[in-house]
Amino acid sequence: MAYARERETFGKKIIEHRGLAFVLADMEAAIVSARATLLHAARLKDAGKPFSREASIAKMVATDNAMKVTTDAVRVLGGYGYTRDFPVERYMREAKVMQIFEGTNQIQRMVISRSLAKDNSGSISRDTIG
Ligand SMILES: Cc1cc2nc3c(=O)[nH]c(=O)nc-3n(C[C@H](O)[C@H](O)[C@H](O)COP(=O)(O)OP(=O)(O)OC[C@H]3O[C@@H](n4cnc5c(N)ncnc54)[C@H](O)[C@@H]3O)c2cc1C
């Protein structure tokens, strides 16, 4: 964000270019929605309710979003994003492995779809907290 507020191209801060501002908006939305899925699964566990489907959703959404957000962060920094002068290239590499370990995201999709197949509630999204 500091770089986007500081760097100027075509007579404007890059954050004022709509093309880049929308990338930043998508990044923020991806981070907030990842956090929400994580907290939802954690609240279910704390309440002693079934949470394995929601934990898989949280792992998949958070790590897929981390991959997208860190890739976009490299884009925001332009050429600098690719260099080791800034940490974002490392964040992008680290995000990749998070899609792989602790059950790859393909395996999380399998867990979620199997849970949906067994669910007789009639709703694709169960309301589990209340
Ligand atoms: C940095 C790092 C740290 C790790 N730390 C640990 C650790 O501490 N403890 C530990 O036990 N393991 C650890 N692992 C191993 C990690 O859990 C495995 O790499 C991961 O489970 C994927 O298994 P695999 O590498 O054998 O890939 P494979 O199982 O060969 O999968 C290859 C690809 O096929 C897909 N795939 C496989 N089966 C299916 C299926 N049924 N349906 C759809 N797609 C499928 C996968 O999603 C993946 O995209 C670590 C791995 C890394 C990279």
The ligand as a Tripos MOL2 file, in Angstrom:
@<TRIPOS>MOLECULE
LIG
   53    58     1     0     0
SMALL
NO_CHARGES

@<TRIPOS>ATOM
      1 C1          7.3480  -27.4390    2.5410 C.3       1 LIG1
      2 C2          6.5700  -28.6870    2.8000 C.ar      1 LIG1
      3 C3          6.3880  -29.1120    4.1100 C.ar      1 LIG1
      4 C4          5.7080  -30.2860    4.3770 C.ar      1 LIG1
      5 N1          5.5610  -30.6710    5.6670 N.ar      1 LIG1
      6 C5          4.9730  -31.8440    5.9580 C.ar      1 LIG1
      7 C6          4.8410  -32.3030    7.3060 C.ar      1 LIG1
      8 O1          5.3000  -31.6400    8.2350 O.2       1 LIG1
      9 N2          4.2390  -33.4860    7.5260 N.ar      1 LIG1
     10 C7          3.7530  -34.2410    6.5190 C.ar      1 LIG1
     11 O2          3.2150  -35.3250    6.7860 O.2       1 LIG1
     12 N3          3.8390  -33.8330    5.2270 N.ar      1 LIG1
     13 C8          4.4460  -32.6460    4.9190 C.ar      1 LIG1
     14 N4          4.5400  -32.2450    3.6060 N.ar      1 LIG1
     15 C9          4.0130  -33.1080    2.5620 C.3       1 LIG1
     16 C10         2.6890  -32.5800    2.0400 C.3       1 LIG1
     17 O3          1.6570  -32.7970    2.9540 O.3       1 LIG1
     18 C11         2.4290  -33.2460    0.6830 C.3       1 LIG1
     19 O4          3.3510  -32.7020   -0.2480 O.3       1 LIG1
     20 C12         0.9960  -33.0020    0.2140 C.3       1 LIG1
     21 O5          0.0800  -33.7040    1.0110 O.3       1 LIG1
     22 C13         0.7930  -33.4340   -1.2480 C.3       1 LIG1
     23 O6          1.2010  -34.7720   -1.3910 O.3       1 LIG1
     24 P1          2.2020  -35.1490   -2.5670 P.3       1 LIG1
     25 O7          3.3380  -34.1630   -2.5650 O.co2     1 LIG1
     26 O8          2.5170  -36.5920   -2.4170 O.co2     1 LIG1
     27 O9          1.3740  -34.8810   -3.8770 O.3       1 LIG1
     28 P2          0.4030  -35.9280   -4.6240 P.3       1 LIG1
     29 O10        -0.4680  -36.6080   -3.6140 O.co2     1 LIG1
     30 O11         1.2200  -36.7580   -5.5400 O.co2     1 LIG1
     31 O12        -0.4960  -34.8970   -5.4530 O.3       1 LIG1
     32 C14        -0.0970  -34.3440   -6.7080 C.3       1 LIG1
     33 C15        -1.2610  -33.5410   -7.2620 C.3       1 LIG1
     34 O13        -2.3890  -34.4200   -7.4880 O.3       1 LIG1
     35 C16        -3.5220  -33.9420   -6.7860 C.3       1 LIG1
     36 N5         -4.2910  -35.0790   -6.2780 N.ar      1 LIG1
     37 C17        -3.8170  -36.1650   -5.5940 C.ar      1 LIG1
     38 N6         -4.8210  -36.9910   -5.2710 N.ar      1 LIG1
     39 C18        -5.9580  -36.4270   -5.7460 C.ar      1 LIG1
     40 C19        -7.3380  -36.8100   -5.7290 C.ar      1 LIG1
     41 N7         -7.7590  -37.9120   -5.1490 N.pl3     1 LIG1
     42 N8         -8.2180  -35.9960   -6.3360 N.ar      1 LIG1
     43 C20        -7.8270  -34.8540   -6.9290 C.ar      1 LIG1
     44 N9         -6.5430  -34.4380   -6.9930 N.ar      1 LIG1
     45 C21        -5.6190  -35.2230   -6.3970 C.ar      1 LIG1
     46 C22        -2.9760  -33.1050   -5.6360 C.3       1 LIG1
     47 O14        -3.9280  -32.1440   -5.2150 O.3       1 LIG1
     48 C23        -1.7640  -32.4610   -6.2980 C.3       1 LIG1
     49 O15        -2.1920  -31.3310   -7.0590 O.3       1 LIG1
     50 C24         5.1990  -31.0640    3.3130 C.ar      1 LIG1
     51 C25         5.3460  -30.6170    1.9960 C.ar      1 LIG1
     52 C26         6.0260  -29.4510    1.7260 C.ar      1 LIG1
     53 C27         6.1830  -29.0000    0.2850 C.3       1 LIG1
@<TRIPOS>BOND
     1     1     2 1
     2     2     3 ar
     3     2    52 ar
     4     3     4 ar
     5     4     5 ar
     6     4    50 ar
     7     5     6 ar
     8     6     7 ar
     9     6    13 1
    10     7     8 2
    11     7     9 ar
    12     9    10 ar
    13    10    11 2
    14    10    12 ar
    15    12    13 ar
    16    13    14 ar
    17    14    15 1
    18    14    50 ar
    19    15    16 1
    20    16    17 1
    21    16    18 1
    22    18    19 1
    23    18    20 1
    24    20    21 1
    25    20    22 1
    26    22    23 1
    27    23    24 1
    28    24    25 2
    29    24    26 1
    30    24    27 1
    31    27    28 1
    32    28    29 2
    33    28    30 1
    34    28    31 1
    35    31    32 1
    36    32    33 1
    37    33    34 1
    38    33    48 1
    39    34    35 1
    40    35    36 1
    41    35    46 1
    42    36    37 ar
    43    36    45 ar
    44    37    38 ar
    45    38    39 ar
    46    39    40 ar
    47    39    45 ar
    48    40    41 1
    49    40    42 ar
    50    42    43 ar
    51    43    44 ar
    52    44    45 ar
    53    46    47 1
    54    46    48 1
    55    48    49 1
    56    50    51 ar
    57    51    52 ar
    58    52    53 1
@<TRIPOS>SUBSTRUCTURE
     1 LIG1         1 GROUP 0 **** ****
